[in-house]
Amino acid sequence: MARPAPAISGEPQEEESAQWGNISAERLRSLIERIERLEEEKKALSSDIKDIFAEAKSAGFDVKVMRQLIRLRKQEPAEIEEQETLLDVYRRALGM
């Protein structure tokens, strides 16, 4: 499929609905802009989480342990039990 010729100055540009190969420029732009907005939201949320951990640390909580708890809460109970069992086995094997 041939690419449309670029607009000559004075001609209206139809870049928004232009097709390049099988790619819709408008659809591509929309997807990229959505991703950019989400990246900005992710950055803001990451900053908020960092602030909460700083608050927890200043209140005397162990942030490392809090991160472990958050990770554990995402897992299924059976998965947690299996990990704890393996940890116990490994500790015994090392004489701990």
N, CA, C and O atoms as a CHARMM CRD file, in Angstrom:
* protein
*
  384
    1    1 MET  N      0.85100  -1.17100   0.00000 PROA 1      0.00000
    2    1 MET  CA     0.00000   0.00000   0.00000 PROA 1      0.00000
    3    1 MET  C      0.89800   1.23600   0.00000 PROA 1      0.00000
    4    1 MET  O      1.81500   1.33300   0.81600 PROA 1      0.00000
    5    2 ALA  N      0.65400   2.14600  -0.87500 PROA 2      0.00000
    6    2 ALA  CA     1.45900   3.35700  -0.99400 PROA 2      0.00000
    7    2 ALA  C      1.08800   4.33600   0.11200 PROA 2      0.00000
    8    2 ALA  O     -0.07400   4.44700   0.50300 PROA 2      0.00000
    9    3 ARG  N      2.09700   5.04000   0.60300 PROA 3      0.00000
   10    3 ARG  CA     1.85500   6.05900   1.62200 PROA 3      0.00000
   11    3 ARG  C      1.24600   7.29100   0.97100 PROA 3      0.00000
   12    3 ARG  O      1.59600   7.62400  -0.16100 PROA 3      0.00000
   13    4 PRO  N      0.32700   7.98500   1.67700 PROA 4      0.00000
   14    4 PRO  CA    -0.21800   9.22200   1.11900 PROA 4      0.00000
   15    4 PRO  C      0.88600  10.27200   1.04600 PROA 4      0.00000
   16    4 PRO  O      1.77200  10.31900   1.89900 PROA 4      0.00000
   17    5 ALA  N      0.82300  11.07900   0.05700 PROA 5      0.00000
   18    5 ALA  CA     1.81300  12.14200  -0.11200 PROA 5      0.00000
   19    5 ALA  C      1.63700  13.16300   0.98900 PROA 5      0.00000
   20    5 ALA  O      0.50700  13.46900   1.37100 PROA 5      0.00000
   21    6 PRO  N      2.75300  13.71000   1.51900 PROA 6      0.00000
   22    6 PRO  CA     2.61600  14.73400   2.55000 PROA 6      0.00000
   23    6 PRO  C      1.91500  15.96200   2.00200 PROA 6      0.00000
   24    6 PRO  O      2.02500  16.29300   0.82100 PROA 6      0.00000
   25    7 ALA  N      1.19000  16.62800   2.88900 PROA 7      0.00000
   26    7 ALA  CA     0.43400  17.81300   2.48100 PROA 7      0.00000
   27    7 ALA  C      1.39300  18.92700   2.08900 PROA 7      0.00000
   28    7 ALA  O      2.38700  19.17700   2.77000 PROA 7      0.00000
   29    8 ILE  N      1.08600  19.58300   0.99800 PROA 8      0.00000
   30    8 ILE  CA     1.86000  20.73400   0.55800 PROA 8      0.00000
   31    8 ILE  C      1.29600  21.93600   1.28200 PROA 8      0.00000
   32    8 ILE  O      0.09000  22.02000   1.51100 PROA 8      0.00000
   33    9 SER  N      2.17900  22.88700   1.65100 PROA 9      0.00000
   34    9 SER  CA     1.69000  24.01600   2.43100 PROA 9      0.00000
   35    9 SER  C      0.51800  24.66200   1.71200 PROA 9      0.00000
   36    9 SER  O      0.52700  24.83900   0.49300 PROA 9      0.00000
   37   10 GLY  N     -0.46700  25.00200   2.48400 PROA 10     0.00000
   38   10 GLY  CA    -1.68300  25.57800   1.93400 PROA 10     0.00000
   39   10 GLY  C     -2.78300  24.54000   1.82100 PROA 10     0.00000
   40   10 GLY  O     -3.96300  24.88700   1.80100 PROA 10     0.00000
   41   11 GLU  N     -2.40400  23.24700   1.74500 PROA 11     0.00000
   42   11 GLU  CA    -3.40500  22.18200   1.68300 PROA 11     0.00000
   43   11 GLU  C     -3.77200  21.78700   3.10400 PROA 11     0.00000
   44   11 GLU  O     -2.91000  21.78800   3.98400 PROA 11     0.00000
   45   12 PRO  N     -5.02800  21.45000   3.34500 PROA 12     0.00000
   46   12 PRO  CA    -5.41300  21.00100   4.68600 PROA 12     0.00000
   47   12 PRO  C     -4.72900  19.67200   4.99800 PROA 12     0.00000
   48   12 PRO  O     -4.67000  18.77600   4.15600 PROA 12     0.00000
   49   13 GLN  N     -4.22600  19.56300   6.19800 PROA 13     0.00000
   50   13 GLN  CA    -3.57200  18.32700   6.59400 PROA 13     0.00000
   51   13 GLN  C     -4.59800  17.39100   7.20200 PROA 13     0.00000
   52   13 GLN  O     -5.37800  17.78200   8.07000 PROA 13     0.00000
   53   14 GLU  N     -4.58900  16.17600   6.74500 PROA 14     0.00000
   54   14 GLU  CA    -5.50200  15.16800   7.26600 PROA 14     0.00000
   55   14 GLU  C     -4.71300  14.15500   8.07100 PROA 14     0.00000
   56   14 GLU  O     -4.97400  12.95400   8.00500 PROA 14     0.00000
   57   15 GLU  N     -3.74100  14.65000   8.83700 PROA 15     0.00000
   58   15 GLU  CA    -2.85200  13.79200   9.61000 PROA 15     0.00000
   59   15 GLU  C     -3.61400  12.95400  10.63100 PROA 15     0.00000
   60   15 GLU  O     -3.24600  11.80800  10.89300 PROA 15     0.00000
   61   16 GLU  N     -4.68600  13.52500  11.21600 PROA 16     0.00000
   62   16 GLU  CA    -5.43700  12.83000  12.24000 PROA 16     0.00000
   63   16 GLU  C     -6.02200  11.51700  11.73800 PROA 16     0.00000
   64   16 GLU  O     -6.07800  10.54000  12.48500 PROA 16     0.00000
   65   17 SER  N     -6.45400  11.48300  10.49100 PROA 17     0.00000
   66   17 SER  CA    -7.07500  10.27000   9.97800 PROA 17     0.00000
   67   17 SER  C     -6.18400   9.57200   8.95400 PROA 17     0.00000
   68   17 SER  O     -6.63400   8.67100   8.24700 PROA 17     0.00000
   69   18 ALA  N     -4.93000   9.98600   8.87500 PROA 18     0.00000
   70   18 ALA  CA    -4.01100   9.40500   7.89100 PROA 18     0.00000
   71   18 ALA  C     -3.74800   7.93800   8.19900 PROA 18     0.00000
   72   18 ALA  O     -3.68300   7.53100   9.35800 PROA 18     0.00000
   73   19 GLN  N     -3.60200   7.17400   7.16500 PROA 19     0.00000
   74   19 GLN  CA    -3.24500   5.76700   7.27800 PROA 19     0.00000
   75   19 GLN  C     -1.83200   5.59800   6.73300 PROA 19     0.00000
   76   19 GLN  O     -1.54900   5.97800   5.59800 PROA 19     0.00000
   77   20 TRP  N     -0.96500   5.03600   7.53200 PROA 20     0.00000
   78   20 TRP  CA     0.40300   4.73800   7.09300 PROA 20     0.00000
   79   20 TRP  C      0.53100   3.23100   7.13500 PROA 20     0.00000
   80   20 TRP  O      0.62700   2.63800   8.20900 PROA 20     0.00000
   81   21 GLY  N      0.53300   2.61900   5.98000 PROA 21     0.00000
   82   21 GLY  CA     0.49400   1.16500   5.93600 PROA 21     0.00000
   83   21 GLY  C     -0.85500   0.74400   6.46900 PROA 21     0.00000
   84   21 GLY  O     -1.89000   1.17200   5.95900 PROA 21     0.00000
   85   22 ASN  N     -0.85000  -0.08800   7.48700 PROA 22     0.00000
   86   22 ASN  CA    -2.10200  -0.49600   8.13300 PROA 22     0.00000
   87   22 ASN  C     -2.27800   0.19200   9.47300 PROA 22     0.00000
   88   22 ASN  O     -3.08500  -0.24900  10.29100 PROA 22     0.00000
   89   23 ILE  N     -1.53300   1.27100   9.71400 PROA 23     0.00000
   90   23 ILE  CA    -1.55900   1.95000  11.00200 PROA 23     0.00000
   91   23 ILE  C     -2.36100   3.24400  10.90700 PROA 23     0.00000
   92   23 ILE  O     -2.09800   4.09300  10.05500 PROA 23     0.00000
   93   24 SER  N     -3.33600   3.37800  11.79000 PROA 24     0.00000
   94   24 SER  CA    -4.11300   4.60700  11.87100 PROA 24     0.00000
   95   24 SER  C     -3.36500   5.56000  12.79600 PROA 24     0.00000
   96   24 SER  O     -3.15400   5.25400  13.97000 PROA 24     0.00000
   97   25 ALA  N     -2.96900   6.70200  12.27500 PROA 25     0.00000
   98   25 ALA  CA    -2.22000   7.68000  13.06800 PROA 25     0.00000
   99   25 ALA  C     -3.04400   8.15000  14.25900 PROA 25     0.00000
  100   25 ALA  O     -2.50200   8.33000  15.35000 PROA 25     0.00000
  101   26 GLU  N     -4.32700   8.34700  14.07100 PROA 26     0.00000
  102   26 GLU  CA    -5.19300   8.81200  15.15700 PROA 26     0.00000
  103   26 GLU  C     -5.27000   7.77900  16.27700 PROA 26     0.00000
  104   26 GLU  O     -5.17700   8.12900  17.45400 PROA 26     0.00000
  105   27 ARG  N     -5.44000   6.51300  15.91600 PROA 27     0.00000
  106   27 ARG  CA    -5.52200   5.42400  16.90700 PROA 27     0.00000
  107   27 ARG  C     -4.19700   5.29100  17.65300 PROA 27     0.00000
  108   27 ARG  O     -4.18500   5.13000  18.87300 PROA 27     0.00000
  109   28 LEU  N     -3.08400   5.35600  16.92500 PROA 28     0.00000
  110   28 LEU  CA    -1.76200   5.25600  17.52800 PROA 28     0.00000
  111   28 LEU  C     -1.54500   6.40400  18.51600 PROA 28     0.00000
  112   28 LEU  O     -1.08500   6.18700  19.63700 PROA 28     0.00000
  113   29 ARG  N     -1.88000   7.62300  18.09500 PROA 29     0.00000
  114   29 ARG  CA    -1.72700   8.79300  18.96100 PROA 29     0.00000
  115   29 ARG  C     -2.56300   8.62900  20.23200 PROA 29     0.00000
  116   29 ARG  O     -2.10000   8.93800  21.33000 PROA 29     0.00000
  117   30 SER  N     -3.77700   8.15000  20.07800 PROA 30     0.00000
  118   30 SER  CA    -4.67000   7.94900  21.21000 PROA 30     0.00000
  119   30 SER  C     -4.06800   6.95000  22.20900 PROA 30     0.00000
  120   30 SER  O     -4.08000   7.19200  23.41600 PROA 30     0.00000
  121   31 LEU  N     -3.55200   5.85000  21.71000 PROA 31     0.00000
  122   31 LEU  CA    -2.95000   4.84300  22.57800 PROA 31     0.00000
  123   31 LEU  C     -1.72100   5.38600  23.30000 PROA 31     0.00000
  124   31 LEU  O     -1.55400   5.17200  24.50100 PROA 31     0.00000
  125   32 ILE  N     -0.86900   6.08300  22.56900 PROA 32     0.00000
  126   32 ILE  CA     0.34200   6.65500  23.16300 PROA 32     0.00000
  127   32 ILE  C     -0.02500   7.66200  24.25100 PROA 32     0.00000
  128   32 ILE  O      0.57400   7.65100  25.32700 PROA 32     0.00000
  129   33 GLU  N     -0.99600   8.52600  23.98600 PROA 33     0.00000
  130   33 GLU  CA    -1.40600   9.52800  24.96900 PROA 33     0.00000
  131   33 GLU  C     -1.99900   8.88600  26.21900 PROA 33     0.00000
  132   33 GLU  O     -1.76900   9.36300  27.33000 PROA 33     0.00000
  133   34 ARG  N     -2.76800   7.79900  26.04300 PROA 34     0.00000
  134   34 ARG  CA    -3.32500   7.08800  27.19800 PROA 34     0.00000
  135   34 ARG  C     -2.21300   6.49200  28.04400 PROA 34     0.00000
  136   34 ARG  O     -2.25200   6.56500  29.27200 PROA 34     0.00000
  137   35 ILE  N     -1.22200   5.90100  27.38700 PROA 35     0.00000
  138   35 ILE  CA    -0.09300   5.32100  28.11400 PROA 35     0.00000
  139   35 ILE  C      0.67300   6.40900  28.85800 PROA 35     0.00000
  140   35 ILE  O      1.06300   6.21800  30.01000 PROA 35     0.00000
  141   36 GLU  N      0.88700   7.54300  28.20800 PROA 36     0.00000
  142   36 GLU  CA     1.59700   8.65400  28.85300 PROA 36     0.00000
  143   36 GLU  C      0.85000   9.14200  30.09300 PROA 36     0.00000
  144   36 GLU  O      1.47100   9.41500  31.12000 PROA 36     0.00000
  145   37 ARG  N     -0.47100   9.25400  30.00700 PROA 37     0.00000
  146   37 ARG  CA    -1.26300   9.68600  31.16400 PROA 37     0.00000
  147   37 ARG  C     -1.14400   8.68100  32.30700 PROA 37     0.00000
  148   37 ARG  O     -0.99900   9.06400  33.46800 PROA 37     0.00000
  149   38 LEU  N     -1.20600   7.39100  31.97100 PROA 38     0.00000
  150   38 LEU  CA    -1.09100   6.35800  32.99800 PROA 38     0.00000
  151   38 LEU  C      0.29900   6.34400  33.62600 PROA 38     0.00000
  152   38 LEU  O      0.43900   6.11000  34.82700 PROA 38     0.00000
  153   39 GLU  N      1.32600   6.59500  32.81500 PROA 39     0.00000
  154   39 GLU  CA     2.69100   6.67300  33.35000 PROA 39     0.00000
  155   39 GLU  C      2.79800   7.81700  34.36100 PROA 39     0.00000
  156   39 GLU  O      3.44200   7.67000  35.40000 PROA 39     0.00000
  157   40 GLU  N      2.17200   8.94700  34.06100 PROA 40     0.00000
  158   40 GLU  CA     2.17900  10.07400  34.98700 PROA 40     0.00000
  159   40 GLU  C      1.43400   9.71900  36.28100 PROA 40     0.00000
  160   40 GLU  O      1.88600  10.05500  37.37600 PROA 40     0.00000
  161   41 GLU  N      0.29200   9.03900  36.14600 PROA 41     0.00000
  162   41 GLU  CA    -0.46000   8.61100  37.32100 PROA 41     0.00000
  163   41 GLU  C      0.36100   7.63200  38.15000 PROA 41     0.00000
  164   41 GLU  O      0.36700   7.69500  39.37900 PROA 41     0.00000
  165   42 LYS  N      1.05800   6.72100  37.45900 PROA 42     0.00000
  166   42 LYS  CA     1.88300   5.73200  38.14500 PROA 42     0.00000
  167   42 LYS  C      2.99900   6.43000  38.92700 PROA 42     0.00000
  168   42 LYS  O      3.31100   6.04500  40.05400 PROA 42     0.00000
  169   43 LYS  N      3.59400   7.45700  38.32100 PROA 43     0.00000
  170   43 LYS  CA     4.65900   8.20900  38.98800 PROA 43     0.00000
  171   43 LYS  C      4.11100   8.89000  40.23500 PROA 43     0.00000
  172   43 LYS  O      4.75800   8.88700  41.28200 PROA 43     0.00000
  173   44 ALA  N      2.93100   9.47000  40.12500 PROA 44     0.00000
  174   44 ALA  CA     2.31400  10.14500  41.27600 PROA 44     0.00000
  175   44 ALA  C      1.98200   9.14500  42.38000 PROA 44     0.00000
  176   44 ALA  O      2.21600   9.41700  43.55700 PROA 44     0.00000
  177   45 LEU  N      1.43800   7.99100  42.00200 PROA 45     0.00000
  178   45 LEU  CA     1.10700   6.96900  42.99500 PROA 45     0.00000
  179   45 LEU  C      2.36200   6.43800  43.67400 PROA 45     0.00000
  180   45 LEU  O      2.37100   6.20900  44.88300 PROA 45     0.00000
  181   46 SER  N      3.41300   6.24400  42.90100 PROA 46     0.00000
  182   46 SER  CA     4.67400   5.77100  43.45300 PROA 46     0.00000
  183   46 SER  C      5.21300   6.76400  44.48200 PROA 46     0.00000
  184   46 SER  O      5.72600   6.37200  45.52900 PROA 46     0.00000
  185   47 SER  N      5.09100   8.02400  44.17500 PROA 47     0.00000
  186   47 SER  CA     5.52400   9.06800  45.10200 PROA 47     0.00000
  187   47 SER  C      4.67800   9.04500  46.37100 PROA 47     0.00000
  188   47 SER  O      5.20800   9.21000  47.46900 PROA 47     0.00000
  189   48 ASP  N      3.36900   8.84200  46.23200 PROA 48     0.00000
  190   48 ASP  CA     2.47400   8.76500  47.38800 PROA 48     0.00000
  191   48 ASP  C      2.83300   7.57900  48.27900 PROA 48     0.00000
  192   48 ASP  O      2.84600   7.69600  49.50400 PROA 48     0.00000
  193   49 ILE  N      3.12600   6.43300  47.65500 PROA 49     0.00000
  194   49 ILE  CA     3.49600   5.23000  48.40900 PROA 49     0.00000
  195   49 ILE  C      4.80200   5.47000  49.15800 PROA 49     0.00000
  196   49 ILE  O      4.93600   5.08200  50.31900 PROA 49     0.00000
  197   50 LYS  N      5.75000   6.10300  48.50400 PROA 50     0.00000
  198   50 LYS  CA     7.02900   6.42100  49.13400 PROA 50     0.00000
  199   50 LYS  C      6.80000   7.31000  50.35600 PROA 50     0.00000
  200   50 LYS  O      7.42200   7.10800  51.39900 PROA 50     0.00000
  201   51 ASP  N      5.91200   8.28500  50.22700 PROA 51     0.00000
  202   51 ASP  CA     5.59500   9.17600  51.35200 PROA 51     0.00000
  203   51 ASP  C      4.97300   8.40200  52.52100 PROA 51     0.00000
  204   51 ASP  O      5.27100   8.68100  53.68200 PROA 51     0.00000
  205   52 ILE  N      4.11800   7.44200  52.21200 PROA 52     0.00000
  206   52 ILE  CA     3.47700   6.65200  53.26800 PROA 52     0.00000
  207   52 ILE  C      4.51200   5.79800  53.99000 PROA 52     0.00000
  208   52 ILE  O      4.46800   5.67300  55.21400 PROA 52     0.00000
  209   53 PHE  N      5.44900   5.20500  53.23500 PROA 53     0.00000
  210   53 PHE  CA     6.50700   4.42700  53.87700 PROA 53     0.00000
  211   53 PHE  C      7.37900   5.32300  54.76300 PROA 53     0.00000
  212   53 PHE  O      7.79700   4.90100  55.84100 PROA 53     0.00000
  213   54 ALA  N      7.65300   6.53500  54.32700 PROA 54     0.00000
  214   54 ALA  CA     8.43300   7.48100  55.13700 PROA 54     0.00000
  215   54 ALA  C      7.67000   7.82300  56.42100 PROA 54     0.00000
  216   54 ALA  O      8.25900   7.91800  57.49700 PROA 54     0.00000
  217   55 GLU  N      6.36000   8.00300  56.29200 PROA 55     0.00000
  218   55 GLU  CA     5.51800   8.28200  57.45700 PROA 55     0.00000
  219   55 GLU  C      5.55100   7.10300  58.42700 PROA 55     0.00000
  220   55 GLU  O      5.67000   7.28800  59.63800 PROA 55     0.00000
  221   56 ALA  N      5.44400   5.88700  57.87900 PROA 56     0.00000
  222   56 ALA  CA     5.48000   4.68200  58.71700 PROA 56     0.00000
  223   56 ALA  C      6.82000   4.55900  59.43900 PROA 56     0.00000
  224   56 ALA  O      6.86900   4.21300  60.61900 PROA 56     0.00000
  225   57 LYS  N      7.89700   4.84300  58.72600 PROA 57     0.00000
  226   57 LYS  CA     9.23100   4.76200  59.32600 PROA 57     0.00000
  227   57 LYS  C      9.37300   5.77900  60.45200 PROA 57     0.00000
  228   57 LYS  O      9.92300   5.46600  61.50800 PROA 57     0.00000
  229   58 SER  N      8.88400   6.98600  60.23000 PROA 58     0.00000
  230   58 SER  CA     8.98300   8.01400  61.27200 PROA 58     0.00000
  231   58 SER  C      8.09900   7.68000  62.47400 PROA 58     0.00000
  232   58 SER  O      8.33200   8.18300  63.57400 PROA 58     0.00000
  233   59 ALA  N      7.08400   6.83300  62.26700 PROA 59     0.00000
  234   59 ALA  CA     6.21500   6.40400  63.36500 PROA 59     0.00000
  235   59 ALA  C      6.79000   5.17800  64.07800 PROA 59     0.00000
  236   59 ALA  O      6.19300   4.66600  65.02500 PROA 59     0.00000
  237   60 GLY  N      7.97100   4.70500  63.61000 PROA 60     0.00000
  238   60 GLY  CA     8.63600   3.59700  64.28900 PROA 60     0.00000
  239   60 GLY  C      8.38800   2.22500  63.68600 PROA 60     0.00000
  240   60 GLY  O      8.81100   1.22400  64.26300 PROA 60     0.00000
  241   61 PHE  N      7.71700   2.14600  62.54700 PROA 61     0.00000
  242   61 PHE  CA     7.48000   0.85200  61.91200 PROA 61     0.00000
  243   61 PHE  C      8.68800   0.45300  61.06400 PROA 61     0.00000
  244   61 PHE  O      9.39400   1.30300  60.52200 PROA 61     0.00000
  245   62 ASP  N      8.90800  -0.86100  60.96200 PROA 62     0.00000
  246   62 ASP  CA     9.98300  -1.38800  60.13600 PROA 62     0.00000
  247   62 ASP  C      9.45000  -1.52600  58.70500 PROA 62     0.00000
  248   62 ASP  O      8.60100  -2.37300  58.42700 PROA 62     0.00000
  249   63 VAL  N      9.95200  -0.69400  57.81900 PROA 63     0.00000
  250   63 VAL  CA     9.45100  -0.63500  56.44400 PROA 63     0.00000
  251   63 VAL  C      9.72600  -1.94300  55.69600 PROA 63     0.00000
  252   63 VAL  O      8.90400  -2.38300  54.89200 PROA 63     0.00000
  253   64 LYS  N     10.87800  -2.56300  55.95900 PROA 64     0.00000
  254   64 LYS  CA    11.20000  -3.83800  55.30600 PROA 64     0.00000
  255   64 LYS  C     10.15000  -4.89800  55.63300 PROA 64     0.00000
  256   64 LYS  O      9.71200  -5.64400  54.75700 PROA 64     0.00000
  257   65 VAL  N      9.75700  -4.95400  56.88900 PROA 65     0.00000
  258   65 VAL  CA     8.75300  -5.92600  57.32000 PROA 65     0.00000
  259   65 VAL  C      7.39900  -5.58100  56.71300 PROA 65     0.00000
  260   65 VAL  O      6.64900  -6.47100  56.31500 PROA 65     0.00000
  261   66 MET  N      7.09200  -4.30900  56.64400 PROA 66     0.00000
  262   66 MET  CA     5.82700  -3.89700  56.02400 PROA 66     0.00000
  263   66 MET  C      5.77000  -4.32900  54.56400 PROA 66     0.00000
  264   66 MET  O      4.73200  -4.79500  54.09400 PROA 66     0.00000
  265   67 ARG  N      6.88300  -4.17400  53.84200 PROA 67     0.00000
  266   67 ARG  CA     6.92300  -4.60700  52.44000 PROA 67     0.00000
  267   67 ARG  C      6.71300  -6.11700  52.32500 PROA 67     0.00000
  268   67 ARG  O      6.03500  -6.59000  51.41200 PROA 67     0.00000
  269   68 GLN  N      7.30500  -6.87200  53.26600 PROA 68     0.00000
  270   68 GLN  CA     7.10300  -8.32600  53.26700 PROA 68     0.00000
  271   68 GLN  C      5.63400  -8.66700  53.50500 PROA 68     0.00000
  272   68 GLN  O      5.08200  -9.55400  52.85300 PROA 68     0.00000
  273   69 LEU  N      5.00700  -7.96000  54.44100 PROA 69     0.00000
  274   69 LEU  CA     3.59600  -8.21000  54.72000 PROA 69     0.00000
  275   69 LEU  C      2.72300  -7.91200  53.50100 PROA 69     0.00000
  276   69 LEU  O      1.79400  -8.66000  53.19500 PROA 69     0.00000
  277   70 ILE  N      3.02600  -6.83000  52.82000 PROA 70     0.00000
  278   70 ILE  CA     2.25900  -6.47700  51.61500 PROA 70     0.00000
  279   70 ILE  C      2.41400  -7.56000  50.55800 PROA 70     0.00000
  280   70 ILE  O      1.44200  -7.95200  49.91400 PROA 70     0.00000
  281   71 ARG  N      3.64700  -8.04600  50.38200 PROA 71     0.00000
  282   71 ARG  CA     3.89300  -9.11200  49.41700 PROA 71     0.00000
  283   71 ARG  C      3.13700 -10.38700  49.80700 PROA 71     0.00000
  284   71 ARG  O      2.56600 -11.06100  48.94900 PROA 71     0.00000
  285   72 LEU  N      3.13700 -10.71600  51.11400 PROA 72     0.00000
  286   72 LEU  CA     2.43800 -11.90900  51.58400 PROA 72     0.00000
  287   72 LEU  C      0.92400 -11.79500  51.40100 PROA 72     0.00000
  288   72 LEU  O      0.26500 -12.77700  51.05800 PROA 72     0.00000
  289   73 ARG  N      0.37800 -10.61300  51.62500 PROA 73     0.00000
  290   73 ARG  CA    -1.07100 -10.42300  51.49400 PROA 73     0.00000
  291   73 ARG  C     -1.56000 -10.61600  50.06000 PROA 73     0.00000
  292   73 ARG  O     -2.74500 -10.85700  49.83000 PROA 73     0.00000
  293   74 LYS  N     -0.64700 -10.51100  49.10700 PROA 74     0.00000
  294   74 LYS  CA    -1.00900 -10.71400  47.69600 PROA 74     0.00000
  295   74 LYS  C     -1.04400 -12.19300  47.33000 PROA 74     0.00000
  296   74 LYS  O     -1.58000 -12.56400  46.28600 PROA 74     0.00000
  297   75 GLN  N     -0.47300 -13.03800  48.18800 PROA 75     0.00000
  298   75 GLN  CA    -0.36500 -14.46800  47.88700 PROA 75     0.00000
  299   75 GLN  C     -1.53600 -15.24800  48.47600 PROA 75     0.00000
  300   75 GLN  O     -2.23700 -14.79100  49.37800 PROA 75     0.00000
  301   76 GLU  N     -1.71000 -16.43300  47.92900 PROA 76     0.00000
  302   76 GLU  CA    -2.73100 -17.34700  48.43600 PROA 76     0.00000
  303   76 GLU  C     -2.21400 -17.98900  49.72500 PROA 76     0.00000
  304   76 GLU  O     -1.00700 -18.18500  49.87200 PROA 76     0.00000
  305   77 PRO  N     -3.12000 -18.32100  50.67100 PROA 77     0.00000
  306   77 PRO  CA    -2.68700 -18.94500  51.93500 PROA 77     0.00000
  307   77 PRO  C     -1.85300 -20.21700  51.73600 PROA 77     0.00000
  308   77 PRO  O     -0.88800 -20.43700  52.46800 PROA 77     0.00000
  309   78 ALA  N     -2.20800 -21.04500  50.76700 PROA 78     0.00000
  310   78 ALA  CA    -1.46100 -22.28400  50.52400 PROA 78     0.00000
  311   78 ALA  C     -0.02900 -21.98200  50.06200 PROA 78     0.00000
  312   78 ALA  O      0.91600 -22.68200  50.42400 PROA 78     0.00000
  313   79 GLU  N      0.10200 -20.94500  49.27200 PROA 79     0.00000
  314   79 GLU  CA     1.41600 -20.54200  48.78100 PROA 79     0.00000
  315   79 GLU  C      2.28800 -20.04300  49.94100 PROA 79     0.00000
  316   79 GLU  O      3.47700 -20.35400  50.00900 PROA 79     0.00000
  317   80 ILE  N      1.69400 -19.28000  50.83600 PROA 80     0.00000
  318   80 ILE  CA     2.41300 -18.77600  52.01000 PROA 80     0.00000
  319   80 ILE  C      2.85900 -19.94300  52.87900 PROA 80     0.00000
  320   80 ILE  O      4.00400 -19.98900  53.32800 PROA 80     0.00000
  321   81 GLU  N      1.95200 -20.88500  53.11500 PROA 81     0.00000
  322   81 GLU  CA     2.26700 -22.05200  53.95000 PROA 81     0.00000
  323   81 GLU  C      3.41400 -22.85700  53.34900 PROA 81     0.00000
  324   81 GLU  O      4.30800 -23.30500  54.06700 PROA 81     0.00000
  325   82 GLU  N      3.38800 -23.03900  52.04200 PROA 82     0.00000
  326   82 GLU  CA     4.45300 -23.79000  51.36600 PROA 82     0.00000
  327   82 GLU  C      5.80400 -23.08200  51.54000 PROA 82     0.00000
  328   82 GLU  O      6.81200 -23.73400  51.81100 PROA 82     0.00000
  329   83 GLN  N      5.82600 -21.77800  51.39000 PROA 83     0.00000
  330   83 GLN  CA     7.06500 -21.01700  51.55500 PROA 83     0.00000
  331   83 GLN  C      7.57900 -21.09100  52.98500 PROA 83     0.00000
  332   83 GLN  O      8.78000 -21.24000  53.20900 PROA 83     0.00000
  333   84 GLU  N      6.67100 -20.98800  53.95300 PROA 84     0.00000
  334   84 GLU  CA     7.07800 -21.06700  55.35600 PROA 84     0.00000
  335   84 GLU  C      7.62200 -22.44500  55.69100 PROA 84     0.00000
  336   84 GLU  O      8.58100 -22.56500  56.45300 PROA 84     0.00000
  337   85 THR  N      7.02000 -23.48800  55.13100 PROA 85     0.00000
  338   85 THR  CA     7.49700 -24.85200  55.35500 PROA 85     0.00000
  339   85 THR  C      8.89800 -25.01700  54.78100 PROA 85     0.00000
  340   85 THR  O      9.78400 -25.55500  55.44400 PROA 85     0.00000
  341   86 LEU  N      9.09900 -24.55700  53.55400 PROA 86     0.00000
  342   86 LEU  CA    10.42500 -24.64000  52.93700 PROA 86     0.00000
  343   86 LEU  C     11.46300 -23.84800  53.71500 PROA 86     0.00000
  344   86 LEU  O     12.59400 -24.30100  53.89000 PROA 86     0.00000
  345   87 LEU  N     11.08100 -22.67100  54.17900 PROA 87     0.00000
  346   87 LEU  CA    11.98700 -21.85200  54.96600 PROA 87     0.00000
  347   87 LEU  C     12.40500 -22.59400  56.22900 PROA 87     0.00000
  348   87 LEU  O     13.57600 -22.56500  56.60900 PROA 87     0.00000
  349   88 ASP  N     11.45200 -23.25800  56.87900 PROA 88     0.00000
  350   88 ASP  CA    11.74300 -24.02700  58.08500 PROA 88     0.00000
  351   88 ASP  C     12.69000 -25.18900  57.76900 PROA 88     0.00000
  352   88 ASP  O     13.63700 -25.44000  58.51400 PROA 88     0.00000
  353   89 VAL  N     12.43500 -25.89100  56.67500 PROA 89     0.00000
  354   89 VAL  CA    13.29200 -26.99700  56.26000 PROA 89     0.00000
  355   89 VAL  C     14.70800 -26.50500  55.99400 PROA 89     0.00000
  356   89 VAL  O     15.67200 -27.13100  56.43500 PROA 89     0.00000
  357   90 TYR  N     14.84500 -25.41200  55.29100 PROA 90     0.00000
  358   90 TYR  CA    16.15700 -24.85400  54.96700 PROA 90     0.00000
  359   90 TYR  C     16.89300 -24.39900  56.23400 PROA 90     0.00000
  360   90 TYR  O     18.10000 -24.60300  56.36300 PROA 90     0.00000
  361   91 ARG  N     16.16300 -23.78500  57.15800 PROA 91     0.00000
  362   91 ARG  CA    16.77700 -23.34400  58.41300 PROA 91     0.00000
  363   91 ARG  C     17.33700 -24.54000  59.18400 PROA 91     0.00000
  364   91 ARG  O     18.46100 -24.50200  59.68600 PROA 91     0.00000
  365   92 ARG  N     16.53900 -25.59100  59.26800 PROA 92     0.00000
  366   92 ARG  CA    16.98600 -26.81100  59.98200 PROA 92     0.00000
  367   92 ARG  C     18.20100 -27.41500  59.29600 PROA 92     0.00000
  368   92 ARG  O     19.13100 -27.87200  59.96000 PROA 92     0.00000
  369   93 ALA  N     18.19400 -27.41900  57.96700 PROA 93     0.00000
  370   93 ALA  CA    19.32800 -27.98000  57.23000 PROA 93     0.00000
  371   93 ALA  C     20.61700 -27.19700  57.50800 PROA 93     0.00000
  372   93 ALA  O     21.71300 -27.75800  57.47800 PROA 93     0.00000
  373   94 LEU  N     20.47000 -25.89700  57.77700 PROA 94     0.00000
  374   94 LEU  CA    21.63000 -25.04900  58.07300 PROA 94     0.00000
  375   94 LEU  C     21.91400 -24.95500  59.56600 PROA 94     0.00000
  376   94 LEU  O     22.82900 -24.24400  59.98100 PROA 94     0.00000
  377   95 GLY  N     21.13700 -25.66600  60.37500 PROA 95     0.00000
  378   95 GLY  CA    21.34800 -25.65900  61.81900 PROA 95     0.00000
  379   95 GLY  C     20.94200 -24.35600  62.47600 PROA 95     0.00000
  380   95 GLY  O     21.51800 -23.96800  63.49200 PROA 95     0.00000
  381   96 MET  N     19.98700 -23.69400  61.92500 PROA 96     0.00000
  382   96 MET  CA    19.54000 -22.39100  62.46600 PROA 96     0.00000
  383   96 MET  C     18.32600 -22.58800  63.36800 PROA 96     0.00000
  384   96 MET  O     17.80200 -21.61900  63.91800 PROA 96     0.00000
